[in-house]
């Protein structure tokens, strides 16, 4: 019986993950602040930005934080609040 629970658990987790990612940022695109503002804010804090893309309604920032740690973090496009990461 335990062996049959493993595939069921994996399936439920796989179904739930896209829903969680989609709920990260739900701001309408006409309310987004420009990505250049986010880059400027993070650079002023000592970050090094290598790339910013849009994913799941968020800005996804790739780079290094102020301590030099490599990061991949999602930011709300209206508030620039960090809302999670893929790491």
GROMACS elastic network, one bead per residue, 0.5 to 0.9 nm:
[ bonds ]
;  ai    aj funct       b0    kb
    1     4     6  0.54162   500
    1     5     6  0.67888   500
    2     5     6  0.52322   500
    2     6     6  0.68846   500
    3     6     6  0.55722   500
    3     7     6  0.75897   500
    4     7     6  0.60568   500
    4     8     6  0.67672   500
    4     9     6  0.89650   500
    5     8     6  0.50961   500
    5     9     6  0.59904   500
    5    10     6  0.85466   500
    6     9     6  0.51720   500
    6    10     6  0.61811   500
    6    11     6  0.86173   500
    7    10     6  0.50427   500
    7    11     6  0.60756   500
    7    12     6  0.86329   500
    8    11     6  0.51196   500
    8    12     6  0.62459   500
    8    13     6  0.86318   500
    9    12     6  0.52014   500
    9    13     6  0.61739   500
    9    14     6  0.86187   500
   10    13     6  0.51424   500
   10    14     6  0.61518   500
   10    15     6  0.86740   500
   11    14     6  0.51104   500
   11    15     6  0.62407   500
   11    16     6  0.86653   500
   12    15     6  0.51437   500
   12    16     6  0.61498   500
   12    17     6  0.87347   500
   13    16     6  0.51256   500
   13    17     6  0.61764   500
   14    17     6  0.55596   500
   14    18     6  0.74525   500
   15    18     6  0.64770   500
   15    19     6  0.73019   500
   16    19     6  0.53049   500
   16    20     6  0.63093   500
   16    21     6  0.88366   500
   17    20     6  0.51401   500
   17    21     6  0.62730   500
   17    22     6  0.86663   500
   18    21     6  0.50808   500
   18    22     6  0.61195   500
   18    23     6  0.86915   500
   19    22     6  0.51349   500
   19    23     6  0.63428   500
   20    23     6  0.52465   500
   20    24     6  0.67200   500
   21    24     6  0.54599   500
   21    25     6  0.82400   500
   21    56     6  0.62895   500
   22    25     6  0.68707   500
   22    26     6  0.77210   500
   22    55     6  0.89404   500
   22    56     6  0.52475   500
   22    57     6  0.72157   500
   23    26     6  0.63551   500
   23    56     6  0.79773   500
   23    57     6  0.86120   500
   24    56     6  0.72225   500
   24    57     6  0.74781   500
   24    58     6  0.72315   500
   24    74     6  0.83495   500
   24    75     6  0.88009   500
   24    76     6  0.77273   500
   24    83     6  0.64557   500
   24    84     6  0.78932   500
   25    28     6  0.89801   500
   25    56     6  0.68542   500
   25    57     6  0.51370   500
   25    58     6  0.53875   500
   25    59     6  0.89054   500
   25    74     6  0.88652   500
   25    75     6  0.80396   500
   25    76     6  0.56905   500
   25    77     6  0.75444   500
   25    83     6  0.79113   500
   26    29     6  0.88160   500
   26    56     6  0.85842   500
   26    57     6  0.63115   500
   26    58     6  0.81770   500
   26    76     6  0.84110   500
   27    30     6  0.82997   500
   27    31     6  0.66550   500
   27    32     6  0.71848   500
   27    57     6  0.73567   500
   27    58     6  0.86101   500
   27    76     6  0.77879   500
   27    77     6  0.72704   500
   27    78     6  0.68675   500
   28    31     6  0.56562   500
   28    32     6  0.71360   500
   28    57     6  0.85416   500
   28    78     6  0.89230   500
   29    32     6  0.52828   500
   29    33     6  0.88753   500
   29    57     6  0.81299   500
   29    77     6  0.83228   500
   29    78     6  0.88081   500
   30    33     6  0.85694   500
   31    77     6  0.80115   500
   31    78     6  0.61466   500
   32    35     6  0.84860   500
   32    76     6  0.84933   500
   32    77     6  0.50109   500
   32    79     6  0.83537   500
   33    36     6  0.84691   500
   33    37     6  0.70288   500
   33    38     6  0.79536   500
   33    77     6  0.59819   500
   33    78     6  0.53915   500
   33    79     6  0.79047   500
   33    80     6  0.83488   500
   34    37     6  0.55327   500
   34    38     6  0.71010   500
   34    77     6  0.80005   500
   34    78     6  0.88014   500
   35    38     6  0.51345   500
   35    39     6  0.63325   500
   35    40     6  0.86690   500
   35    52     6  0.77633   500
   35    53     6  0.89496   500
   35    59     6  0.76458   500
   35    77     6  0.78480   500
   36    39     6  0.50166   500
   36    40     6  0.61064   500
   36    41     6  0.86183   500
   37    40     6  0.50589   500
   37    41     6  0.61719   500
   37    42     6  0.86548   500
   38    41     6  0.51283   500
   38    42     6  0.61838   500
   38    43     6  0.84690   500
   38    59     6  0.88396   500
   38    75     6  0.87794   500
   38    77     6  0.84108   500
   38    80     6  0.66212   500
   39    42     6  0.52669   500
   39    43     6  0.59546   500
   39    44     6  0.84916   500
   39    47     6  0.87084   500
   39    48     6  0.88819   500
   39    49     6  0.69746   500
   39    52     6  0.83383   500
   39    61     6  0.87669   500
   40    43     6  0.51540   500
   40    44     6  0.61058   500
   40    45     6  0.87366   500
   41    44     6  0.52347   500
   41    45     6  0.65555   500
   41    47     6  0.88592   500
   41    80     6  0.89561   500
   42    45     6  0.50729   500
   42    46     6  0.66092   500
   42    47     6  0.53569   500
   42    48     6  0.77544   500
   42    49     6  0.78582   500
   42    65     6  0.82344   500
   42    66     6  0.88086   500
   43    46     6  0.50921   500
   43    48     6  0.61433   500
   43    49     6  0.72501   500
   43    65     6  0.89928   500
   43    66     6  0.87729   500
   44    47     6  0.71821   500
   45    65     6  0.82611   500
   45    66     6  0.65341   500
   46    64     6  0.87251   500
   46    65     6  0.67465   500
   46    67     6  0.81198   500
   46    68     6  0.88695   500
   47    63     6  0.72500   500
   47    64     6  0.56057   500
   47    67     6  0.81714   500
   47    68     6  0.77439   500
   48    62     6  0.86779   500
   48    63     6  0.54921   500
   48    64     6  0.51080   500
   48    65     6  0.65438   500
   48    66     6  0.77915   500
   48    68     6  0.81953   500
   49    52     6  0.75617   500
   49    61     6  0.70959   500
   49    62     6  0.61451   500
   49    64     6  0.65589   500
   49    65     6  0.84246   500
   50    61     6  0.78712   500
   50    62     6  0.56682   500
   50    64     6  0.80580   500
   51    60     6  0.82359   500
   51    61     6  0.60657   500
   51    62     6  0.51481   500
   51    63     6  0.68028   500
   52    59     6  0.64921   500
   52    60     6  0.55078   500
   52    62     6  0.61584   500
   52    63     6  0.87523   500
   53    58     6  0.83074   500
   53    59     6  0.57574   500
   53    60     6  0.52421   500
   53    61     6  0.67272   500
   53    62     6  0.85028   500
   54    57     6  0.64230   500
   54    58     6  0.55773   500
   54    60     6  0.58119   500
   54    61     6  0.87825   500
   54    74     6  0.89604   500
   55    58     6  0.53650   500
   55    59     6  0.63774   500
   55    60     6  0.63376   500
   55    74     6  0.82866   500
   56    59     6  0.83504   500
   56    60     6  0.89492   500
   57    76     6  0.80021   500
   57    77     6  0.77670   500
   58    74     6  0.59683   500
   58    75     6  0.56737   500
   58    76     6  0.53902   500
   58    77     6  0.57114   500
   58    83     6  0.85964   500
   59    73     6  0.82287   500
   59    74     6  0.55945   500
   59    75     6  0.51475   500
   59    76     6  0.65462   500
   59    77     6  0.59123   500
   59    80     6  0.84596   500
   60    72     6  0.67433   500
   60    73     6  0.56216   500
   60    75     6  0.63270   500
   60    85     6  0.83829   500
   61    71     6  0.75795   500
   61    72     6  0.55114   500
   61    73     6  0.53086   500
   61    74     6  0.62813   500
   61    75     6  0.75650   500
   62    70     6  0.76876   500
   62    71     6  0.57876   500
   62    73     6  0.68279   500
   63    68     6  0.88020   500
   63    69     6  0.82667   500
   63    70     6  0.57223   500
   63    71     6  0.54576   500
   63    72     6  0.67362   500
   63    73     6  0.88979   500
   64    67     6  0.75145   500
   64    68     6  0.51142   500
   64    69     6  0.51485   500
   64    71     6  0.54487   500
   64    72     6  0.84333   500
   65    68     6  0.52850   500
   65    69     6  0.55148   500
   65    70     6  0.66259   500
   65    71     6  0.65540   500
   66    69     6  0.74630   500
   67    70     6  0.89350   500
   68    71     6  0.89106   500
   71    85     6  0.81287   500
   71    87     6  0.78289   500
   72    84     6  0.88693   500
   72    85     6  0.58690   500
   72    86     6  0.64559   500
   72    87     6  0.68579   500
   73    82     6  0.68471   500
   73    83     6  0.75823   500
   73    84     6  0.59076   500
   73    86     6  0.69556   500
   73    87     6  0.81955   500
   74    80     6  0.89704   500
   74    81     6  0.84826   500
   74    82     6  0.58322   500
   74    83     6  0.55411   500
   74    84     6  0.53687   500
   74    85     6  0.56200   500
   74    86     6  0.82109   500
   75    78     6  0.86268   500
   75    79     6  0.79465   500
   75    80     6  0.52146   500
   75    81     6  0.53763   500
   75    83     6  0.54701   500
   75    84     6  0.74660   500
   75    85     6  0.89607   500
   76    79     6  0.56172   500
   76    81     6  0.53483   500
   76    82     6  0.64492   500
   76    83     6  0.64480   500
   77    80     6  0.55400   500
   77    81     6  0.80060   500
   78    81     6  0.82034   500
   79    82     6  0.88086   500
   80    83     6  0.87716   500
   82    85     6  0.83570   500
   84    87     6  0.88014   500
